[in-house]
Amino acid sequence: MIWFVRVLGICLFLVAWEFAARGVPGSVLIAGPSEIAEHIQSEFALYTRAAFATSVNAGLGFVFGNLAAIVLAVIMIVVPKSARLLSAFALLLFCIPLIASGPILRVLFGPGEGPQITLAALAVYYTTLLALLVGLRAVSQNWTDFMAVYGRHPLSTLRYVRARASLPYLFVGLQISAPASFLGAMIGEFTGAERGLGVLTLRAMRGLETEATWALAIISASIAMMAYALLGLLGRRLVGYTPVILLSAPQGQPTQNLWMRVAEMAFIVGAVLAIWQISMDVSGLNRFFAKRPGDVFVFLAESENLATVLSALSETLGSALPGYLAGLGLGAALAAALILAPSLGQVALPVAVALRAVPIITTAPLLVLAFGRGIVGTTVVVAVMIFFPTLVACGQGLRQTPGQIVELFRSYGASKWQTLIKAQLPAMLPAFFASARMAVPAALLAVTTVEWLATGQGLGMLMAMTASTSNYNMLWSCVAVIALAASAIYACVAMIERRILRVYASEQLS
């Protein structure tokens, strides 16, 4: 009966879609299922080759990026003193917009698959890193103290205690990163690749080929959804246990004085600048396109250049903030609604997965055409980008509520709403804040992509123009400024997180 209802719902949706498309013939905004199917059939061989090329690059980037995330997470847990420095490097690298790093990577790698694979890896490693760190820390301090009393090395604690606790969160990170790797590979193809879905998408958008744009969006979404579903199935097979109670009382965290914090921040900034300078010098990259910190500083010292960058930055941040808040709120709210009414998931989850699976470079122009080039259109695109990772992460966080606590609430006759408010939402907080942190760079990626492809304003457009005119001083300056802005916003979110989790999930602060 359930399958019949699902099939009936899909059929009704397709019929409504077809009627909507036929109601506006010749529209550049929408194409009907019959037109899309006919177009795919006529270009089947071309699309098959392109999908295979993009999938291979996305798959390689997915593997490399997630392996890097796992290695970083292990180092940060086993050597806690390295966590701040490694987190800063990882964040700054992730904050570089793909549309800015793409042209630079194309110059470095030249023709070939290098930029696609690298951008796919860069698009996934940080989301998996954050989710995995939440899981590795989701253990009671009593357990880690017990291992320490018996003289076990932190690696033993990692293997026997933390690794098992991290599995649900690891698979959440992998599921979220599957569509992201596809997006990274397609953006890499935008920079001058010879084949792939990104190349065809760019051609279709420039030629206003509506059927081709929708066909490519559906093909991309289908591949990403299959990867998401396979990872979810694998996760359910490997993670078959109920979380246990974390008996960690709220703890006071050791506080640093102001000078210690300033010194730590100065060390991190100095280390980042030193690595930037040394890596460029050692690799012998041409200073024409590979700018050093000194080049950026001298360029921004000119008041006109600084004013141009800051003006574009203010436009970008003003467009990103509403979508960021809307995506977080809607994702968390829907995750809570699915706990109260699980049957709602039969309708909501496929739609959510489909929205996120379609690469933003294909949906952004269509959404902007539908909602306008103003703040509403940009907010919708950014919210769509953030909504799905938040939904998945918060849903996993709600499911991680210890079964004993839920049963205790039921034994006292508590309603679903009371259990949600007093037990499940506090359990969700670590996952929610992890998604809030990973959403900061994601929001900036979304808004700069919209500015690049549709609105023609902000840092996205400025970076696209400077890349096309080889004004690498401006390009690197934009990258540096947006990375600093993202880091500052991230730090504000992390500060709020520490204050709240100190009460509700103190093990996350260890």
C-alpha positions in Angstrom: 0.0 0.0 0.0 2.8 2.4 0.9 4.6 1.8 -2.4 1.3 2.4 -4.3 0.8 5.7 -2.6 4.4 6.7 -3.4 4.0 5.7 -7.1 0.7 7.5 -7.3 2.2 10.7 -5.7 5.1 10.6 -8.2 2.7 10.2 -11.1 0.5 13.1 -9.9 3.6 15.3 -9.5 4.8 14.5 -13.1 1.3 15.2 -14.5 1.1 18.6 -12.7 4.7 19.4 -13.9 3.7 18.6 -17.5 0.6 20.8 -17.3 2.6 23.6 -15.8 5.2 23.5 -18.6 2.5 23.3 -21.3 0.8 26.3 -19.7 3.7 28.5 -20.6 5.0 27.3 -24.0 8.4 28.6 -25.0 9.3 29.6 -21.5 13.0 29.7 -20.6 12.2 28.9 -17.0 10.5 25.5 -17.2 10.5 22.4 -19.4 8.0 19.5 -19.1 8.9 15.9 -18.3 8.0 14.8 -21.9 10.3 17.4 -23.4 13.1 16.5 -21.1 12.8 12.8 -21.7 12.8 13.4 -25.5 15.9 15.6 -25.2 17.8 13.0 -23.1 16.9 10.3 -25.6 18.2 12.3 -28.5 21.5 13.2 -26.7 21.7 9.9 -24.8 25.3 9.0 -25.9 26.6 12.4 -25.3 25.1 12.7 -21.8 26.3 9.2 -20.9 29.9 10.0 -21.7 29.7 13.3 -19.9 28.1 11.8 -16.8 30.7 9.1 -16.6 33.6 11.7 -16.8 32.1 13.9 -14.1 31.2 10.9 -11.9 34.8 9.6 -12.0 36.3 13.0 -11.1 33.7 13.5 -8.4 34.3 10.0 -7.0 38.1 10.5 -6.9 37.7 13.8 -5.2 35.2 12.3 -2.7 37.7 9.6 -1.7 40.7 11.9 -1.4 38.8 14.6 0.4 37.2 12.3 2.9 40.5 10.5 3.6 42.1 13.8 4.3 39.2 14.7 6.7 39.6 11.4 8.6 43.3 11.9 8.9 42.9 15.4 10.2 40.2 14.4 12.6 42.3 11.6 14.1 45.3 14.0 14.5 43.1 16.6 16.2 41.7 14.0 18.7 44.9 12.2 19.5 47.0 15.5 19.7 44.4 18.0 21.1 47.0 20.9 21.1 47.1 20.7 17.3 43.3 21.1 17.0 43.2 24.9 16.9 45.9 25.3 14.3 44.7 22.5 12.1 41.1 23.8 12.4 42.2 27.3 11.3 44.1 25.9 8.2 41.2 23.6 7.3 38.6 26.4 7.6 40.6 29.0 5.7 41.1 26.5 2.8 37.5 25.6 2.8 36.5 29.3 2.8 38.1 30.0 -0.5 35.2 30.1 -3.0 35.4 27.4 -5.6 34.8 29.9 -8.4 38.0 31.7 -7.3 40.2 28.6 -6.8 39.0 27.0 -10.0 40.8 29.4 -12.4 43.9 29.3 -10.3 43.9 25.5 -10.3 43.4 25.4 -14.1 46.5 27.6 -14.5 48.4 25.3 -12.2 47.3 22.0 -13.6 46.7 23.0 -17.2 44.3 20.8 -19.3 43.2 17.6 -17.7 41.3 16.3 -14.8 43.3 17.8 -12.0 41.1 20.9 -11.2 37.9 18.8 -11.2 39.3 16.2 -8.8 40.9 18.9 -6.5 37.8 21.0 -6.3 35.6 17.9 -5.6 38.0 17.1 -2.7 38.0 20.7 -1.4 34.2 20.7 -1.5 33.8 17.7 0.8 36.6 17.4 3.3 35.5 20.1 5.7 31.9 18.9 6.1 33.1 15.4 6.8 35.7 16.7 9.2 33.2 18.6 11.3 30.7 15.8 11.4 33.4 13.3 12.3 34.8 15.5 15.1 31.3 15.7 16.7 31.1 11.9 16.6 34.6 11.3 18.0 33.8 13.6 20.9 30.4 12.1 21.5 31.7 9.9 24.4 31.4 10.3 28.1 34.4 11.7 29.9 34.0 8.8 32.3 34.9 6.4 29.5 38.0 8.3 28.5 39.0 8.7 32.1 38.6 5.0 32.6 40.9 4.3 29.6 43.5 6.8 31.0 43.4 5.2 34.5 44.4 1.9 32.9 47.3 3.5 31.0 45.8 3.2 27.6 47.3 5.4 24.8 44.9 7.9 23.2 45.1 5.8 20.0 43.6 2.9 22.0 40.8 5.2 23.3 40.2 6.3 19.7 40.0 2.7 18.4 37.9 1.1 21.2 35.7 4.0 22.3 35.6 7.0 20.0 35.6 5.2 16.6 32.4 3.4 17.4 30.6 6.5 18.7 31.7 8.4 15.5 30.2 6.0 12.9 26.7 7.6 12.7 28.2 11.1 12.3 30.8 9.9 9.8 28.1 8.5 7.5 26.1 11.8 7.9 29.2 13.6 6.7 29.7 11.2 3.8 26.1 11.6 2.7 26.2 15.4 2.8 29.5 15.4 0.9 28.3 13.2 -1.9 26.3 16.0 -3.7 29.1 18.5 -2.8 31.7 16.4 -4.6 29.6 16.4 -7.7 29.2 20.2 -7.5 33.0 20.6 -7.1 33.7 18.5 -10.1 31.2 20.4 -12.3 32.7 23.8 -11.2 36.1 22.4 -12.2 34.7 21.6 -15.6 33.5 25.2 -15.9 37.1 26.4 -15.9 38.0 25.0 -19.3 37.6 21.2 -19.2 37.2 19.3 -22.4 34.3 17.1 -21.3 31.8 16.5 -18.5 28.3 17.6 -17.4 29.7 21.0 -16.3 30.9 21.8 -19.9 27.4 20.9 -21.2 25.7 22.9 -18.5 27.6 26.0 -19.3 26.8 25.6 -23.0 23.1 25.1 -22.2 22.9 28.1 -19.9 24.6 30.4 -22.4 22.4 29.3 -25.2 19.2 29.5 -23.0 18.5 25.8 -23.9 15.8 25.1 -21.3 15.3 21.4 -22.1 19.1 20.8 -22.0 19.4 22.7 -18.7 16.7 20.7 -17.0 18.0 17.4 -18.5 21.4 18.1 -17.1 20.0 19.1 -13.7 18.0 15.9 -13.5 20.9 13.7 -14.6 23.2 15.3 -12.0 20.6 15.1 -9.3 19.9 11.4 -10.1 23.6 10.5 -9.8 24.0 12.4 -6.5 20.8 10.9 -5.1 22.0 7.4 -5.9 25.3 8.1 -4.1 23.4 9.5 -1.1 21.1 6.5 -0.9 23.9 4.0 -1.2 25.9 5.7 1.6 22.7 5.8 3.7 22.1 2.1 3.2 25.7 1.3 4.1 25.5 3.4 7.2 22.3 1.6 8.4 24.0 -1.7 7.8 27.1 -0.8 9.8 25.5 1.2 12.5 23.0 -1.0 14.2 22.9 0.1 17.8 21.1 2.5 20.1 23.2 5.3 21.6 23.8 5.0 25.3 23.6 7.7 27.9 26.5 10.1 28.1 27.0 10.6 31.9 29.1 13.8 31.7 28.1 16.6 34.0 28.4 20.2 32.8 32.0 21.2 33.2 33.7 24.6 33.5 36.3 25.0 30.8 39.7 26.4 31.6 39.8 30.1 30.6 42.7 31.9 28.9 43.6 35.4 29.7 43.3 38.0 27.0 47.0 38.1 26.2 47.1 34.3 25.7 44.3 34.4 23.3 45.9 37.3 21.3 49.2 35.4 21.2 47.5 32.2 20.0 45.6 34.1 17.3 48.8 35.9 16.2 50.6 32.6 16.0 47.9 31.0 13.8 47.8 34.0 11.5 51.6 34.1 11.2 51.7 30.3 10.5 49.0 30.7 7.8 50.9 33.6 6.1 54.2 31.7 6.4 52.8 28.6 4.8 51.2 30.7 2.0 54.5 32.5 1.3 56.8 29.4 1.6 54.5 27.1 -0.5 54.5 29.7 -3.4 58.3 30.2 -3.2 59.2 26.5 -2.9 56.9 25.5 -5.8 58.4 28.3 -7.9 55.1 29.5 -9.2 55.0 32.6 -11.4 54.2 35.7 -9.4 52.0 36.9 -12.2 49.2 34.6 -11.1 50.5 33.1 -7.8 50.3 36.1 -5.5 52.1 36.2 -2.1 50.8 37.8 1.1 52.9 40.9 0.5 51.4 41.4 -3.0 47.9 41.3 -1.5 48.9 43.7 1.3 50.4 46.2 -1.1 47.4 46.0 -3.4 44.9 46.5 -0.6 46.9 49.4 0.7 45.6 51.4 -2.2 42.4 53.0 -0.9 40.6 52.6 -4.2 41.3 48.9 -4.4 40.3 48.4 -0.7 37.1 50.3 -1.2 36.2 48.2 -4.3 36.7 44.9 -2.4 34.9 46.0 0.8 31.9 47.3 -1.2 31.6 44.0 -3.0 32.0 42.2 0.3 29.2 44.1 2.0 26.9 43.2 -0.9 27.8 39.5 -0.6 27.4 39.3 3.2 24.1 41.2 3.0 22.8 38.7 0.6 24.2 35.6 2.4 22.9 36.3 5.9 19.1 36.0 5.3 19.6 32.7 3.4 22.0 31.4 6.0 19.5 31.9 8.8 16.5 30.7 6.8 18.3 27.5 5.7 19.4 26.7 9.3 15.9 27.4 10.7 14.0 25.4 8.1 16.4 22.5 8.3 16.2 22.2 12.0 12.5 22.7 12.1 11.8 20.0 9.5 14.1 17.6 11.3 12.0 18.2 14.5 8.8 17.8 12.5 9.9 14.5 11.1 10.4 13.2 14.7 6.9 14.3 15.7 5.3 13.0 12.4 7.6 10.3 10.8 5.1 9.8 8.0 5.9 13.3 6.8 9.3 12.0 5.8 7.8 10.0 2.9 7.1 13.3 1.2 9.6 15.7 2.6 12.8 13.8 2.4 12.8 12.9 -1.3 12.1 16.6 -2.1 14.9 17.7 0.2 17.4 15.3 -1.3 16.4 16.3 -4.8 16.8 20.0 -4.1 20.3 19.5 -2.7 21.3 16.9 -5.2 20.9 19.3 -8.2 24.1 21.2 -8.4 23.7 24.9 -7.6 25.3 26.0 -10.8 22.3 24.6 -12.7 19.6 25.7 -10.2 20.8 29.2 -9.4 19.9 30.8 -12.7 16.5 29.1 -12.7 15.7 30.1 -9.1 16.8 33.7 -9.8 14.6 33.8 -12.9 11.7 32.6 -10.8 12.2 34.7 -7.7 14.0 37.7 -9.2 17.5 39.1 -9.0 17.0 40.8 -5.7 17.4 39.7 -2.1 14.5 37.1 -2.4 16.1 35.1 -5.2 19.5 35.1 -3.6 18.0 34.1 -0.2 16.2 31.2 -1.8 19.3 29.9 -3.4 21.4 30.2 -0.3 18.7 28.6 1.9 18.4 25.6 -0.5 22.2 25.1 -0.3 22.2 25.1 3.6 18.8 23.5 4.3 19.6 19.9 3.3 22.9 19.5 5.3 21.2 21.0 8.3 18.2 18.7 7.9 20.5 15.6 7.7 22.7 16.6 10.6 19.9 17.6 12.9 17.9 14.5 12.0 20.9 12.4 13.0 21.4 14.4 16.2 17.8 13.8 17.2 18.1 10.1 16.5 21.2 10.0 18.8 19.0 10.7 21.8 19.8 7.8 24.2 17.1 5.2 24.1 17.0 4.9 27.9 16.1 8.6 28.2 13.3 8.4 25.6 11.9 5.3 27.4 12.0 7.1 30.7 10.0 10.0 29.3 7.4 7.5 27.9 7.1 5.7 31.2 6.1 9.0 32.8 3.5 9.6 30.1 5.3 12.5 28.4 4.0 13.5 25.0 6.0 13.5 21.9 6.3 17.3 22.1 7.6 17.2 25.7 10.1 14.5 24.8 11.3 16.5 21.8 11.7 19.8 23.8 13.3 18.3 26.9 15.3 15.4 25.6 15.8 15.3 21.9 16.5 18.9 21.1 19.3 19.1 23.7 20.8 15.9 22.1 20.6 17.6 18.7 22.6 20.7 19.7 26.1 19.4 18.8 24.9 18.3 15.3 23.0 21.6 14.9 26.0 23.7 15.7 28.3 21.6 13.5 25.9 22.2 10.6 25.8 25.9 11.6 29.6 26.1 11.3 29.9 24.2 8.1 27.0 26.3 6.7 29.1 29.5 6.9 31.5 28.7 4.0 28.6 27.0 2.2 26.5 30.1 2.3 29.3 32.2 0.9 29.9 29.6 -1.8 26.2 29.7 -2.7 25.9 33.5 -2.8 29.1 34.0 -4.8 27.9 31.4 -7.3 24.6 33.3 -7.7 26.5 36.6 -8.1 28.7 35.0 -10.7 26.0 33.3 -12.7 22.9 35.4 -12.3 22.9 38.7 -10.3 26.1 40.3 -11.6 27.1 41.9 -8.3 29.1 41.3 -5.1 32.4 39.4 -4.7 31.2 36.6 -7.0 30.9 38.8 -10.0 34.1 40.7 -9.1 36.1 37.5 -8.8 34.7 36.2 -12.1 35.6 39.4 -13.9 39.1 39.6 -12.5 39.8 36.0 -13.4 38.7 36.5 -17.0 40.8 39.7 -17.3 43.8 38.1 -15.5 43.7 40.7 -12.7 45.2 38.3 -10.2 46.0 40.9 -7.6 42.3 41.7 -7.2 41.4 38.0 -7.4 43.7 37.0 -4.6 42.6 40.0 -2.6 39.0 39.0 -2.9 39.9 35.4 -1.8 41.8 36.7 1.2 39.1 39.1 2.3 36.2 36.6 2.0 38.3 33.9 3.8 38.8 36.4 6.7 35.2 37.3 6.8 34.1 33.7 6.8 36.6 32.9 9.6 35.2 35.8 11.7 31.6 34.7 11.3 32.7 31.1 12.0 34.4 32.2 15.2 31.2 34.0 16.3 29.2 30.8 15.8 31.8 28.8 17.6 31.7 31.2 20.6 27.9 30.8 20.9 28.3 27.0 20.5 30.8 26.8 23.4 28.6 28.7 25.7 25.6 26.5 25.0 27.3 23.1 24.8 29.1 23.8 28.1 25.8 23.1 29.7 24.1 20.5 27.3 27.0 18.6 25.8 30.2 19.3 27.7 32.0 16.3 26.2 32.1 18.1 22.8 34.4 20.7 24.4 37.1 18.3 25.4 
